[in-house]
């Protein structure tokens, strides 16, 4: 049962290869975590996951996806996050935080409120920032094309957010460079129309991400693992490709990244994504094999047998679950039973543990 074998990254050992993927909850006020986040994340720790990522935590107020996003841009955010982290660790899980800037997808509504742009008079803000003055879709706010100084400011914001995450007790960090958010916008030729040092060539388009990684690695402990989530393919002609992802992963490894979390898409609204069970696993497999770096696999992985097969075949080192763990917070405990792995249950739930 490889899925339930411990795995180590730098100074952190996870109890198994099951991770809770970052999932936006749109339940914060002014970036603060609250009881919803404690119960939401805490339930998955009780349920047996090895690594639990928060939702995307904005590194600046204007970098939030919505006015209700979690944040790590204020020192005052640390106290409540530290309480949640302590509970996750008490349950045997390791707490991770995903750090993000929404770019041209900032100042939008929660999905249940339509998901469209939120103007300043209704709780949103301007400007929204991006590499180029190109909106995500027609009718959305035209973003402000960032100056080199503004890019440097975002790099510093990621570093300061990392220091706060360390103060809160998180054991692992993930930089969000996927799904059409700011750092992905720099990577993709579909959205990066710049002609300066941050646009054009592969080296230039990856510069902002490389600077963020270097700045974060510089301020966090040597023993803290660092992951980067990428969209391994834009699923569009002329966009970012899996070959680009492999080349990027090689460079990230030299900068101190320990794991590449392989998702895809999100940069343009009209991409034709070939969705099916395990549809993103081939990205994780190729990046792992060709860049010689640990990877995470995510996307329509729902059964214990699927997850076990991914790890057993060497397609990925971690399997990240999103919707499946929303449906069933205790999925890891059930998967262990189905695979015949003997894992401890919380003592409070021991009486309900299935017997062989």
C-alpha positions, 0 to 999 in steps of 0.5 A, a space after each residue: 500500500 504505497 499510498 499509505 507509506 510516509 513520504 519526506 520532503 526536506 525536514 517534513 515527513 507526511 504520514 501518507 501520500 494523500 493531500 488536500 488540494 487548495 480549495 477556495 471557500 470564499 468565507 473570509 472577512 478582510 482576509 481573516 480565517 475563522 471557524 469555518 476554516 477550522 472545521 473545514 480543514 480540521 475535518 480533513 485532518 481528522 479524516 486522515 489526510 497526510 498534507 492539508 493545504 489551505 485555500 489560496 491565501 492572497 499575499 496582498 489585499 488586491 491579490 485576492 480573487 474575491 472580497 471573501 478570500 483568505 489572506 496572509 497579507 497582514 500580521 494580524 492574520 497569523 493568530 487565527 491561522 496558528 490556531 488552525 495549524 495547531 489543530 491540524 498538527 494535533 491530528 497527525 496531519 501536516 499543514 501547508 499554505 498556498 500563496 497566491 495573487 489573483 492577477 486579472 482574476 481579482 475582484 470577482 464574486 464568489 461562485 454562488 454570487 455569479 463569479 463575475 467582476 465586482 466593481 469598487 462600489 460593491 466591495 471590489 477594487 481597482 486596478 486589477 494587475 496583470 502582465 499585460 492590459 488584457 482582460 480574462 474575458 470580454 466584459 471583465 475589467 481591463 487590468 493594469 499592465 504592471 511596471 517592473 517596480 510593481 512586479 518587484 513589489 509582488 515578489 516582496 509580498 510573497 516573501 513577507 507572506 511566507 514569513 507570516 506563514 512560518 510564524 503561523 507554524 505551517 510546515 510546507 508552502 506552495 506558490 500558486 502559478 496555475 489556473 490563470 492567476 498572476 504568475 501563470 499569466 506571466 508564464 503563458 504566451 496567451 496572456 503575456 504580451 510584454 516586450 521587456 525583461 518579463 515577456 517574450 522568451 521562455 526565460 523572460 516569461 518565467 522570470 517573475 515566478 523564478 524571482 518569487 521562488 528565490 525570494 520565498 526560499 531565502 526567507 523560509 527555513 532550509 528544512 521547509 519544503 516548497 512546492 509550486 502549482 502549475 498549469 502544465 498545459 493551457 490546452 490551447 494552440 500557442 499557449 503554455 505546454 507540458 514541454 514548457 512545464 518540464 523545462 520550468 520544473 528543471 529550473 525550479 528544482 535548482 532554485 530549491 523547489 521540492 515538488 511540482 503540483 501538476 494541474 492544468 488550464 484556467 488561463 483562457 475561458 474557451 480552452 477545450 480541456 479533455 476531461 476524464 478520470 485521471 486526465 492530468 496524471 500524465 502531466 505529473 508523470 512526464 514532469 516527474 520522469 523528465 525533470 527528475 523532481 517530485 510531483 503531485 497529481 490531481 484531477 478526477 481521482 476518486 477511488 482508492 485503487 486509482 490513487 494507489 495505482 498512481 503512486 505505485 506506478 511512479 506517476 507522482 509522489 503525492 495524490 491531491 484531492 479536491 471535490 472528493 474530499 469535499 464530499 467525504 472528509 474521511 475518504 483517507 480512512 475509508 481508502 485505507 480500509 479498502 486497500 488493507 492498510 492498517 492506519 490509526 483512527 482518532 481515538 474518539 472514532 476508534 469504535 467505528 473503525 471497520 474490522 477485517 
